[in-house]
Amino acid sequence: RAKAAAGDDSHSALRVEQAVDEGPASDSQTVTENQLSYAERKELKRQERRRQKDLAEIELRIETQEKELAGLEAAMADPALYQDASRCREISDQHARLKGELETHYQQWEVLQLAESA
């Protein structure tokens, strides 16, 4: 009989633990999930705004550098440039540097565009 009473007590304790686990914990768990969902949505919106800003900045840099590159190419098309070796080297170096920077910006732009699709 003492053993049966101990069994009844353990069973009752188990039922109380289950009720506590299933009751208020599940309600607070739902609230936490909603808060996380809100926080996640907020973070996603922040990241999207940042991506849009970065995209606009990259596009502006690309546009500016393309204009500079066109100016350098126009200067390189002038036969008079090649009469001055130091000036020719300077323009050629600027052209090569600018093309490299422009290629990097094109890659950054592409990554930002692909992030939009994801």
N, CA, C and O atoms as a Tinker XYZ file with bonds, in Angstrom:
   472  protein
     1  N      0.822000   -1.201000    0.000000    73     2
     2  CA     0.000000    0.000000    0.000000    64     1     3
     3  C      0.858000    1.253000    0.000000    63     2     4     5
     4  O      0.521000    2.215000   -0.690000    81     3
     5  N      1.954000    1.277000    0.749000    73     3     6
     6  CA     2.857000    2.419000    0.759000    64     5     7
     7  C      3.464000    2.599000   -0.622000    63     6     8     9
     8  O      3.672000    3.720000   -1.086000    81     7
     9  N      3.744000    1.473000   -1.271000    73     7    10
    10  CA     4.314000    1.534000   -2.607000    64     9    11
    11  C      3.291000    2.113000   -3.582000    63    10    12    13
    12  O      3.647000    2.914000   -4.446000    81    11
    13  N      2.056000    1.725000   -3.455000    73    11    14
    14  CA     1.004000    2.225000   -4.330000    64    13    15
    15  C      0.793000    3.714000   -4.096000    63    14    16    17
    16  O      0.570000    4.462000   -5.047000    81    15
    17  N      0.859000    4.149000   -2.859000    73    15    18
    18  CA     0.686000    5.569000   -2.566000    64    17    19
    19  C      1.823000    6.376000   -3.155000    63    18    20    21
    20  O      1.612000    7.481000   -3.654000    81    19
    21  N      3.040000    5.825000   -3.100000    73    19    22
    22  CA     4.187000    6.518000   -3.679000    64    21    23
    23  C      4.012000    6.605000   -5.192000    63    22    24    25
    24  O      4.344000    7.622000   -5.800000    81    23
    25  N      3.487000    5.535000   -5.802000    73    23    26
    26  CA     3.253000    5.529000   -7.237000    64    25    27
    27  C      2.213000    6.560000   -7.622000    63    26    28    29
    28  O      2.355000    7.245000   -8.635000    81    27
    29  N      1.158000    6.675000   -6.812000    73    27    30
    30  CA     0.124000    7.660000   -7.087000    64    29    31
    31  C      0.690000    9.080000   -7.017000    63    30    32    33
    32  O      0.362000    9.936000   -7.839000    81    31
    33  N      1.548000    9.310000   -6.019000    73    31    34
    34  CA     2.153000   10.632000   -5.874000    64    33    35
    35  C      3.051000   10.958000   -7.067000    63    34    36    37
    36  O      3.036000   12.081000   -7.571000    81    35
    37  N      3.819000    9.991000   -7.508000    73    35    38
    38  CA     4.729000   10.269000   -8.626000    64    37    39
    39  C      3.922000   10.513000   -9.898000    63    38    40    41
    40  O      4.285000   11.342000  -10.733000    81    39
    41  N      2.817000    9.772000  -10.029000    73    39    42
    42  CA     1.963000    9.964000  -11.195000    64    41    43
    43  C      1.331000   11.352000  -11.165000    63    42    44    45
    44  O      1.248000   12.022000  -12.195000    81    43
    45  N      0.884000   11.784000   -9.982000    73    43    46
    46  CA     0.295000   13.114000   -9.834000    64    45    47
    47  C      1.335000   14.194000  -10.108000    63    46    48    49
    48  O      1.042000   15.202000  -10.751000    81    47
    49  N      2.541000   13.979000   -9.619000    73    47    50
    50  CA     3.610000   14.959000   -9.853000    64    49    51
    51  C      3.917000   15.053000  -11.343000    63    50    52    53
    52  O      4.153000   16.140000  -11.869000    81    51
    53  N      3.914000   13.908000  -12.016000    73    51    54
    54  CA     4.166000   13.877000  -13.453000    64    53    55
    55  C      3.078000   14.639000  -14.201000    63    54    56    57
    56  O      3.372000   15.390000  -15.131000    81    55
    57  N      1.821000   14.450000  -13.799000    73    55    58
    58  CA     0.712000   15.159000  -14.455000    64    57    59
    59  C      0.822000   16.663000  -14.238000    63    58    60    61
    60  O      0.526000   17.435000  -15.150000    81    59
    61  N      1.243000   17.100000  -13.043000    73    59    62
    62  CA     1.412000   18.522000  -12.759000    64    61    63
    63  C      2.535000   19.084000  -13.634000    63    62    64    65
    64  O      2.393000   20.167000  -14.201000    81    63
    65  N      3.650000   18.354000  -13.746000    73    63    66
    66  CA     4.762000   18.801000  -14.583000    64    65    67
    67  C      4.330000   18.927000  -16.040000    63    66    68    69
    68  O      4.688000   19.889000  -16.720000    81    67
    69  N      3.558000   17.950000  -16.513000    73    67    70
    70  CA     3.086000   18.004000  -17.894000    64    69    71
    71  C      2.157000   19.193000  -18.110000    63    70    72    73
    72  O      2.230000   19.869000  -19.136000    81    71
    73  N      1.292000   19.442000  -17.146000    73    71    74
    74  CA     0.367000   20.565000  -17.261000    64    73    75
    75  C      1.140000   21.883000  -17.285000    63    74    76    77
    76  O      0.797000   22.791000  -18.043000    81    75
    77  N      2.177000   21.991000  -16.463000    73    75    78
    78  CA     2.985000   23.201000  -16.435000    64    77    79
    79  C      3.730000   23.344000  -17.756000    63    78    80    81
    80  O      3.795000   24.436000  -18.319000    81    79
    81  N      4.295000   22.237000  -18.254000    73    79    82
    82  CA     5.034000   22.274000  -19.519000    64    81    83
    83  C      4.133000   22.637000  -20.689000    63    82    84    85
    84  O      4.541000   23.391000  -21.572000    81    83
    85  N      2.935000   22.120000  -20.708000    73    83    86
    86  CA     2.046000   22.348000  -21.839000    64    85    87
    87  C      1.271000   23.654000  -21.733000    63    86    88    89
    88  O      0.923000   24.253000  -22.751000    81    87
    89  N      1.002000   24.097000  -20.522000    73    87    90
    90  CA     0.158000   25.271000  -20.316000    64    89    91
    91  C      0.832000   26.574000  -20.690000    63    90    92    93
    92  O      1.034000   26.859000  -21.871000    81    91
    93  N      1.174000   27.354000  -19.705000    73    91    94
    94  CA     1.703000   28.689000  -19.937000    64    93    95
    95  C      2.969000   28.696000  -20.785000    63    94    96    97
    96  O      3.210000   29.668000  -21.501000    81    95
    97  N      3.775000   27.660000  -20.732000    73    95    98
    98  CA     5.014000   27.634000  -21.506000    64    97    99
    99  C      4.707000   27.702000  -22.999000    63    98   100   101
   100  O      5.414000   28.379000  -23.745000    81    99
   101  N      3.653000   27.001000  -23.445000    73    99   102
   102  CA     3.343000   27.034000  -24.865000    64   101   103
   103  C      2.839000   28.416000  -25.280000    63   102   104   105
   104  O      3.102000   28.857000  -26.399000    81   103
   105  N      2.117000   29.106000  -24.389000    73   103   106
   106  CA     1.672000   30.463000  -24.698000    64   105   107
   107  C      2.858000   31.410000  -24.793000    63   106   108   109
   108  O      2.943000   32.208000  -25.726000    81   107
   109  N      3.775000   31.327000  -23.834000    73   107   110
   110  CA     4.939000   32.216000  -23.878000    64   109   111
   111  C      5.839000   31.835000  -25.048000    63   110   112   113
   112  O      6.512000   32.689000  -25.625000    81   111
   113  N      5.848000   30.562000  -25.391000    73   111   114
   114  CA     6.634000   30.111000  -26.535000    64   113   115
   115  C      6.086000   30.745000  -27.811000    63   114   116   117
   116  O      6.866000   31.171000  -28.663000    81   115
   117  N      4.778000   30.816000  -27.960000    73   115   118
   118  CA     4.157000   31.428000  -29.135000    64   117   119
   119  C      4.485000   32.906000  -29.191000    63   118   120   121
   120  O      4.786000   33.434000  -30.262000    81   119
   121  N      4.429000   33.583000  -28.050000    73   119   122
   122  CA     4.750000   35.005000  -28.008000    64   121   123
   123  C      6.205000   35.207000  -28.411000    63   122   124   125
   124  O      6.515000   36.126000  -29.169000    81   123
   125  N      7.096000   34.363000  -27.914000    73   123   126
   126  CA     8.508000   34.483000  -28.260000    64   125   127
   127  C      8.698000   34.272000  -29.754000    63   126   128   129
   128  O      9.468000   34.999000  -30.382000    81   127
   129  N      8.019000   33.299000  -30.333000    73   127   130
   130  CA     8.127000   33.050000  -31.765000    64   129   131
   131  C      7.625000   34.255000  -32.551000    63   130   132   133
   132  O      8.229000   34.627000  -33.557000    81   131
   133  N      6.527000   34.871000  -32.110000    73   131   134
   134  CA     6.019000   36.063000  -32.784000    64   133   135
   135  C      7.014000   37.208000  -32.687000    63   134   136   137
   136  O      7.236000   37.931000  -33.659000    81   135
   137  N      7.611000   37.371000  -31.518000    73   135   138
   138  CA     8.605000   38.434000  -31.358000    64   137   139
   139  C      9.808000   38.177000  -32.244000    63   138   140   141
   140  O     10.335000   39.107000  -32.856000    81   139
   141  N     10.250000   36.930000  -32.323000    73   139   142
   142  CA    11.370000   36.603000  -33.194000    64   141   143
   143  C     10.993000   36.852000  -34.647000    63   142   144   145
   144  O     11.803000   37.366000  -35.418000    81   143
   145  N      9.797000   36.499000  -35.020000    73   143   146
   146  CA     9.364000   36.733000  -36.387000    64   145   147
   147  C      9.365000   38.225000  -36.696000    63   146   148   149
   148  O      9.792000   38.631000  -37.777000    81   147
   149  N      8.902000   39.029000  -35.778000    73   147   150
   150  CA     8.917000   40.479000  -35.975000    64   149   151
   151  C     10.355000   40.972000  -36.079000    63   150   152   153
   152  O     10.683000   41.767000  -36.960000    81   151
   153  N     11.204000   40.501000  -35.181000    73   151   154
   154  CA    12.610000   40.918000  -35.196000    64   153   155
   155  C     13.280000   40.476000  -36.486000    63   154   156   157
   156  O     14.077000   41.215000  -37.063000    81   155
   157  N     12.960000   39.284000  -36.932000    73   155   158
   158  CA    13.539000   38.800000  -38.186000    64   157   159
   159  C     13.047000   39.626000  -39.363000    63   158   160   161
   160  O     13.823000   39.977000  -40.252000    81   159
   161  N     11.747000   39.937000  -39.366000    73   159   162
   162  CA    11.203000   40.765000  -40.461000    64   161   163
   163  C     11.854000   42.140000  -40.455000    63   162   164   165
   164  O     12.197000   42.678000  -41.508000    81   163
   165  N     12.020000   42.697000  -39.284000    73   163   166
   166  CA    12.638000   44.005000  -39.161000    64   165   167
   167  C     14.077000   43.961000  -39.676000    63   166   168   169
   168  O     14.514000   44.867000  -40.385000    81   167
   169  N     14.796000   42.924000  -39.323000    73   167   170
   170  CA    16.184000   42.774000  -39.774000    64   169   171
   171  C     16.243000   42.596000  -41.291000    63   170   172   173
   172  O     17.120000   43.159000  -41.945000    81   171
   173  N     15.335000   41.833000  -41.841000    73   171   174
   174  CA    15.306000   41.650000  -43.298000    64   173   175
   175  C     15.025000   42.965000  -44.013000    63   174   176   177
   176  O     15.628000   43.253000  -45.046000    81   175
   177  N     14.118000   43.755000  -43.470000    73   175   178
   178  CA    13.825000   45.065000  -44.066000    64   177   179
   179  C     15.044000   45.974000  -43.989000    63   178   180   181
   180  O     15.353000   46.694000  -44.939000    81   179
   181  N     15.734000   45.937000  -42.854000    73   179   182
   182  CA    16.940000   46.747000  -42.685000    64   181   183
   183  C     18.004000   46.324000  -43.698000    63   182   184   185
   184  O     18.649000   47.168000  -44.319000    81   183
   185  N     18.177000   45.027000  -43.857000    73   183   186
   186  CA    19.161000   44.526000  -44.813000    64   185   187
   187  C     18.793000   44.916000  -46.246000    63   186   188   189
   188  O     19.675000   45.245000  -47.039000    81   187
   189  N     17.512000   44.883000  -46.583000    73   187   190
   190  CA    17.067000   45.246000  -47.930000    64   189   191
   191  C     17.294000   46.736000  -48.192000    63   190   192   193
   192  O     17.730000   47.116000  -49.279000    81   191
   193  N     16.997000   47.582000  -47.193000    73   191   194
   194  CA    17.265000   49.016000  -47.353000    64   193   195
   195  C     18.755000   49.261000  -47.566000    63   194   196   197
   196  O     19.146000   50.080000  -48.397000    81   195
   197  N     19.577000   48.547000  -46.812000    73   195   198
   198  CA    21.032000   48.682000  -46.936000    64   197   199
   199  C     21.482000   48.220000  -48.322000    63   198   200   201
   200  O     22.331000   48.861000  -48.941000    81   199
   201  N     20.926000   47.129000  -48.805000    73   199   202
   202  CA    21.282000   46.612000  -50.133000    64   201   203
   203  C     20.899000   47.619000  -51.210000    63   202   204   205
   204  O     21.665000   47.857000  -52.143000    81   203
   205  N     19.712000   48.210000  -51.080000    73   203   206
   206  CA    19.262000   49.209000  -52.054000    64   205   207
   207  C     20.186000   50.431000  -52.043000    63   206   208   209
   208  O     20.523000   50.970000  -53.097000    81   207
   209  N     20.589000   50.858000  -50.858000    73   207   210
   210  CA    21.497000   52.006000  -50.737000    64   209   211
   211  C     22.844000   51.677000  -51.371000    63   210   212   213
   212  O     23.383000   52.478000  -52.134000    81   211
   213  N     23.384000   50.510000  -51.060000    73   211   214
   214  CA    24.663000   50.089000  -51.634000    64   213   215
   215  C     24.569000   49.983000  -53.152000    63   214   216   217
   216  O     25.496000   50.363000  -53.868000    81   215
   217  N     23.455000   49.471000  -53.632000    73   215   218
   218  CA    23.240000   49.328000  -55.068000    64   217   219
   219  C     23.229000   50.696000  -55.752000    63   218   220   221
   220  O     23.843000   50.868000  -56.805000    81   219
   221  N     22.538000   51.660000  -55.160000    73   219   222
   222  CA    22.496000   53.009000  -55.734000    64   221   223
   223  C     23.883000   53.645000  -55.740000    63   222   224   225
   224  O     24.260000   54.303000  -56.710000    81   223
   225  N     24.644000   53.453000  -54.660000    73   223   226
   226  CA    25.995000   54.011000  -54.593000    64   225   227
   227  C     26.905000   53.385000  -55.648000    63   226   228   229
   228  O     27.661000   54.092000  -56.314000    81   227
   229  N     26.837000   52.080000  -55.799000    73   227   230
   230  CA    27.662000   51.377000  -56.795000    64   229   231
   231  C     27.293000   51.851000  -58.194000    63   230   232   233
   232  O     28.175000   52.099000  -59.015000    81   231
   233  N     26.005000   51.978000  -58.471000    73   231   234
   234  CA    25.575000   52.417000  -59.796000    64   233   235
   235  C     26.089000   53.823000  -60.095000    63   234   236   237
   236  O     26.479000   54.114000  -61.226000    81   235
   237  N     26.093000   54.688000  -59.095000    73   235   238
   238  CA    26.607000   56.041000  -59.278000    64   237   239
   239  C     28.114000   56.013000  -59.556000    63   238   240   241
   240  O     28.602000   56.711000  -60.445000    81   239
   241  N     28.844000   55.199000  -58.784000    73   239   242
   242  CA    30.289000   55.069000  -59.013000    64   241   243
   243  C     30.579000   54.530000  -60.408000    63   242   244   245
   244  O     31.482000   55.014000  -61.091000    81   243
   245  N     29.817000   53.531000  -60.827000    73   243   246
   246  CA    30.010000   52.955000  -62.155000    64   245   247
   247  C     29.781000   54.010000  -63.222000    63   246   248   249
   248  O     30.572000   54.137000  -64.157000    81   247
   249  N     28.711000   54.758000  -63.086000    73   247   250
   250  CA    28.395000   55.799000  -64.069000    64   249   251
   251  C     29.521000   56.831000  -64.148000    63   250   252   253
   252  O     29.934000   57.222000  -65.240000    81   251
   253  N     30.013000   57.267000  -62.996000    73   251   254
   254  CA    31.089000   58.260000  -62.949000    64   253   255
   255  C     32.363000   57.696000  -63.586000    63   254   256   257
   256  O     33.026000   58.371000  -64.374000    81   255
   257  N     32.692000   56.460000  -63.235000    73   255   258
   258  CA    33.913000   55.867000  -63.766000    64   257   259
   259  C     33.816000   55.593000  -65.266000    63   258   260   261
   260  O     34.813000   55.706000  -65.979000    81   259
   261  N     32.634000   55.237000  -65.746000    73   259   262
   262  CA    32.462000   55.030000  -67.186000    64   261   263
   263  C     32.694000   56.338000  -67.941000    63   262   264   265
   264  O     33.284000   56.337000  -69.022000    81   263
   265  N     32.231000   57.451000  -67.376000    73   263   266
   266  CA    32.460000   58.758000  -68.007000    64   265   267
   267  C     33.945000   59.104000  -68.010000    63   266   268   269
   268  O     34.478000   59.579000  -69.014000    81   267
   269  N     34.614000   58.861000  -66.871000    73   267   270
   270  CA    36.051000   59.108000  -66.799000    64   269   271
   271  C     36.799000   58.249000  -67.811000    63   270   272   273
   272  O     37.713000   58.721000  -68.488000    81   271
   273  N     36.405000   56.996000  -67.904000    73   271   274
   274  CA    37.042000   56.065000  -68.840000    64   273   275
   275  C     36.847000   56.535000  -70.278000    63   274   276   277
   276  O     37.772000   56.466000  -71.087000    81   275
   277  N     35.656000   57.007000  -70.593000    73   275   278
   278  CA    35.386000   57.524000  -71.943000    64   277   279
   279  C     36.274000   58.727000  -72.234000    63   278   280   281
   280  O     36.782000   58.868000  -73.346000    81   279
   281  N     36.466000   59.599000  -71.239000    73   279   282
   282  CA    37.346000   60.758000  -71.403000    64   281   283
   283  C     38.785000   60.339000  -71.655000    63   282   284   285
   284  O     39.463000   60.902000  -72.515000    81   283
   285  N     39.244000   59.352000  -70.904000    73   283   286
   286  CA    40.609000   58.855000  -71.102000    64   285   287
   287  C     40.769000   58.207000  -72.479000    63   286   288   289
   288  O     41.789000   58.384000  -73.146000    81   287
   289  N     39.757000   57.462000  -72.889000    73   287   290
   290  CA    39.819000   56.820000  -74.200000    64   289   291
   291  C     39.810000   57.853000  -75.321000    63   290   292   293
   292  O     40.468000   57.667000  -76.344000    81   291
   293  N     39.070000   58.933000  -75.131000    73   291   294
   294  CA    39.078000   60.016000  -76.124000    64   293   295
   295  C     40.466000   60.641000  -76.186000    63   294   296   297
   296  O     40.966000   60.942000  -77.270000    81   295
   297  N     41.089000   60.838000  -75.029000    73   295   298
   298  CA    42.447000   61.390000  -75.000000    64   297   299
   299  C     43.432000   60.432000  -75.660000    63   298   300   301
   300  O     44.352000   60.862000  -76.355000    81   299
   301  N     43.237000   59.140000  -75.443000    73   299   302
   302  CA    44.133000   58.141000  -76.034000    64   301   303
   303  C     43.947000   58.050000  -77.552000    63   302   304   305
   304  O     44.851000   57.599000  -78.257000    81   303
   305  N     42.807000   58.466000  -78.054000    73   303   306
   306  CA    42.555000   58.441000  -79.495000    64   305   307
   307  C     43.232000   59.604000  -80.208000    63   306   308   309
   308  O     43.359000   59.600000  -81.432000    81   307
   309  N     43.665000   60.594000  -79.442000    73   307   310
   310  CA    44.325000   61.764000  -80.021000    64   309   311
   311  C     45.794000   61.431000  -80.303000    63   310   312   313
   312  O     46.546000   61.126000  -79.377000    81   311
   313  N     46.207000   61.487000  -81.574000    73   311   314
   314  CA    47.600000   61.163000  -81.912000    64   313   315
   315  C     48.616000   62.096000  -81.225000    63   314   316   317
   316  O     49.759000   61.695000  -81.005000    81   315
   317  N     48.227000   63.299000  -80.894000    73   315   318
   318  CA    49.144000   64.239000  -80.250000    64   317   319
   319  C     49.589000   63.740000  -78.871000    63   318   320   321
   320  O     50.674000   64.094000  -78.409000    81   319
   321  N     48.763000   62.925000  -78.212000    73   319   322
   322  CA    49.119000   62.395000  -76.897000    64   321   323
   323  C     50.419000   61.614000  -76.950000    63   322   324   325
   324  O     51.206000   61.651000  -76.005000    81   323
   325  N     50.648000   60.910000  -78.043000    73   323   326
   326  CA    51.788000   60.007000  -78.138000    64   325   327
   327  C     53.089000   60.744000  -78.417000    63   326   328   329
   328  O     54.147000   60.119000  -78.486000    81   327
   329  N     53.028000   62.070000  -78.579000    73   327   330
   330  CA    54.231000   62.881000  -78.727000    64   329   331
   331  C     54.887000   63.115000  -77.361000    63   330   332   333
   332  O     56.089000   63.365000  -77.272000    81   331
   333  N     54.077000   63.031000  -76.300000    73   331   334
   334  CA    54.569000   63.238000  -74.935000    64   333   335
   335  C     54.520000   61.891000  -74.206000    63   334   336   337
   336  O     53.465000   61.454000  -73.746000    81   335
   337  N     55.679000   61.249000  -74.115000    73   335   338
   338  CA    55.749000   59.885000  -73.560000    64   337   339
   339  C     55.274000   59.828000  -72.106000    63   338   340   341
   340  O     54.558000   58.899000  -71.731000    81   339
   341  N     55.657000   60.800000  -71.288000    73   339   342
   342  CA    55.270000   60.763000  -69.878000    64   341   343
   343  C     53.750000   60.940000  -69.732000    63   342   344   345
   344  O     53.115000   60.265000  -68.921000    81   343
   345  N     53.188000   61.841000  -70.513000    73   343   346
   346  CA    51.731000   62.051000  -70.477000    64   345   347
   347  C     51.011000   60.806000  -70.985000    63   346   348   349
   348  O     49.982000   60.414000  -70.434000    81   347
   349  N     51.541000   60.191000  -72.020000    73   347   350
   350  CA    50.946000   58.969000  -72.573000    64   349   351
   351  C     50.957000   57.855000  -71.530000    63   350   352   353
   352  O     49.964000   57.145000  -71.373000    81   351
   353  N     52.065000   57.698000  -70.822000    73   351   354
   354  CA    52.178000   56.678000  -69.783000    64   353   355
   355  C     51.193000   56.969000  -68.649000    63   354   356   357
   356  O     50.548000   56.059000  -68.127000    81   355
   357  N     51.086000   58.236000  -68.275000    73   355   358
   358  CA    50.166000   58.642000  -67.203000    64   357   359
   359  C     48.716000   58.307000  -67.569000    63   358   360   361
   360  O     47.983000   57.725000  -66.770000    81   359
   361  N     48.319000   58.679000  -68.776000    73   359   362
   362  CA    46.948000   58.404000  -69.237000    64   361   363
   363  C     46.714000   56.898000  -69.322000    63   362   364   365
   364  O     45.657000   56.403000  -68.931000    81   363
   365  N     47.695000   56.182000  -69.830000    73   363   366
   366  CA    47.569000   54.726000  -69.967000    64   365   367
   367  C     47.441000   54.053000  -68.593000    63   366   368   369
   368  O     46.631000   53.142000  -68.419000    81   367
   369  N     48.239000   54.501000  -67.623000    73   367   370
   370  CA    48.158000   53.950000  -66.264000    64   369   371
   371  C     46.805000   54.248000  -65.622000    63   370   372   373
   372  O     46.207000   53.381000  -64.985000    81   371
   373  N     46.329000   55.479000  -65.793000    73   371   374
   374  CA    45.011000   55.845000  -65.261000    64   373   375
   375  C     43.929000   54.971000  -65.891000    63   374   376   377
   376  O     43.012000   54.511000  -65.211000    81   375
   377  N     44.050000   54.753000  -67.192000    73   375   378
   378  CA    43.060000   53.942000  -67.915000    64   377   379
   379  C     43.041000   52.518000  -67.365000    63   378   380   381
   380  O     41.972000   51.965000  -67.107000    81   379
   381  N     44.222000   51.924000  -67.185000    73   379   382
   382  CA    44.309000   50.553000  -66.667000    64   381   383
   383  C     43.762000   50.469000  -65.238000    63   382   384   385
   384  O     43.030000   49.536000  -64.905000    81   383
   385  N     44.117000   51.443000  -64.400000    73   383   386
   386  CA    43.636000   51.452000  -63.015000    64   385   387
   387  C     42.115000   51.580000  -62.971000    63   386   388   389
   388  O     41.438000   50.874000  -62.224000    81   387
   389  N     41.595000   52.498000  -63.787000    73   387   390
   390  CA    40.152000   52.739000  -63.810000    64   389   391
   391  C     39.388000   51.524000  -64.325000    63   390   392   393
   392  O     38.310000   51.203000  -63.825000    81   391
   393  N     39.949000   50.851000  -65.328000    73   391   394
   394  CA    39.287000   49.635000  -65.840000    64   393   395
   395  C     39.228000   48.561000  -64.759000    63   394   396   397
   396  O     38.226000   47.857000  -64.635000    81   395
   397  N     40.291000   48.434000  -63.983000    73   395   398
   398  CA    40.310000   47.459000  -62.889000    64   397   399
   399  C     39.277000   47.789000  -61.825000    63   398   400   401
   400  O     38.554000   46.908000  -61.361000    81   399
   401  N     39.206000   49.062000  -61.437000    73   399   402
   402  CA    38.222000   49.490000  -60.442000    64   401   403
   403  C     36.805000   49.284000  -60.961000    63   402   404   405
   404  O     35.915000   48.858000  -60.225000    81   403
   405  N     36.615000   49.589000  -62.226000    73   403   406
   406  CA    35.287000   49.439000  -62.828000    64   405   407
   407  C     34.865000   47.971000  -62.849000    63   406   408   409
   408  O     33.704000   47.651000  -62.597000    81   407
   409  N     35.800000   47.090000  -63.148000    73   407   410
   410  CA    35.492000   45.652000  -63.143000    64   409   411
   411  C     35.088000   45.201000  -61.742000    63   410   412   413
   412  O     34.151000   44.418000  -61.587000    81   411
   413  N     35.789000   45.691000  -60.727000    73   411   414
   414  CA    35.446000   45.363000  -59.332000    64   413   415
   415  C     34.041000   45.861000  -58.999000    63   414   416   417
   416  O     33.262000   45.156000  -58.357000    81   415
   417  N     33.723000   47.076000  -59.438000    73   415   418
   418  CA    32.390000   47.629000  -59.165000    64   417   419
   419  C     31.305000   46.866000  -59.919000    63   418   420   421
   420  O     30.201000   46.690000  -59.402000    81   419
   421  N     31.605000   46.415000  -61.127000    73   419   422
   422  CA    30.635000   45.591000  -61.855000    64   421   423
   423  C     30.350000   44.301000  -61.090000    63   422   424   425
   424  O     29.202000   43.865000  -61.011000    81   423
   425  N     31.391000   43.692000  -60.529000    73   423   426
   426  CA    31.214000   42.454000  -59.749000    64   425   427
   427  C     30.390000   42.723000  -58.496000    63   426   428   429
   428  O     29.512000   41.931000  -58.153000    81   427
   429  N     30.661000   43.825000  -57.813000    73   427   430
   430  CA    29.889000   44.177000  -56.616000    64   429   431
   431  C     28.431000   44.415000  -56.988000    63   430   432   433
   432  O     27.525000   43.985000  -56.274000    81   431
   433  N     28.208000   45.095000  -58.097000    73   431   434
   434  CA    26.851000   45.366000  -58.559000    64   433   435
   435  C     26.128000   44.043000  -58.833000    63   434   436   437
   436  O     24.964000   43.872000  -58.472000    81   435
   437  N     26.832000   43.119000  -59.473000    73   435   438
   438  CA    26.215000   41.839000  -59.800000    64   437   439
   439  C     25.841000   41.067000  -58.529000    63   438   440   441
   440  O     24.769000   40.465000  -58.462000    81   439
   441  N     26.704000   41.085000  -57.541000    73   439   442
   442  CA    26.407000   40.412000  -56.271000    64   441   443
   443  C     25.173000   41.019000  -55.617000    63   442   444   445
   444  O     24.315000   40.297000  -55.110000    81   443
   445  N     25.084000   42.342000  -55.629000    73   443   446
   446  CA    23.925000   43.014000  -55.031000    64   445   447
   447  C     22.650000   42.697000  -55.820000    63   446   448   449
   448  O     21.584000   42.529000  -55.227000    81   447
   449  N     22.751000   42.616000  -57.138000    73   447   450
   450  CA    21.592000   42.268000  -57.954000    64   449   451
   451  C     21.140000   40.832000  -57.669000    63   450   452   453
   452  O     19.944000   40.560000  -57.568000    81   451
   453  N     22.100000   39.923000  -57.543000    73   451   454
   454  CA    21.755000   38.527000  -57.259000    64   453   455
   455  C     21.131000   38.384000  -55.874000    63   454   456   457
   456  O     20.272000   37.528000  -55.663000    81   455
   457  N     21.558000   39.215000  -54.940000    73   455   458
   458  CA    20.989000   39.176000  -53.590000    64   457   459
   459  C     19.525000   39.564000  -53.617000    63   458   460   461
   460  O     18.752000   39.120000  -52.768000    81   459
   461  N     19.132000   40.378000  -54.573000    73   459   462
   462  CA    17.733000   40.772000  -54.714000    64   461   463
   463  C     16.888000   39.574000  -55.122000    63   462   464   465
   464  O     15.743000   39.440000  -54.692000    81   463
   465  N     17.450000   38.708000  -55.946000    73   463   466
   466  CA    16.722000   37.540000  -56.442000    64   465   467
   467  C     16.542000   36.483000  -55.353000    63   466   468   469
   468  O     15.598000   35.694000  -55.386000    81   467
   469  N     17.461000   36.480000  -54.391000    73   467   470
   470  CA    17.426000   35.434000  -53.352000    64   469   471
   471  C     16.345000   35.629000  -52.353000    63   470   472
   472  O     16.205000   34.827000  -51.430000    81   471
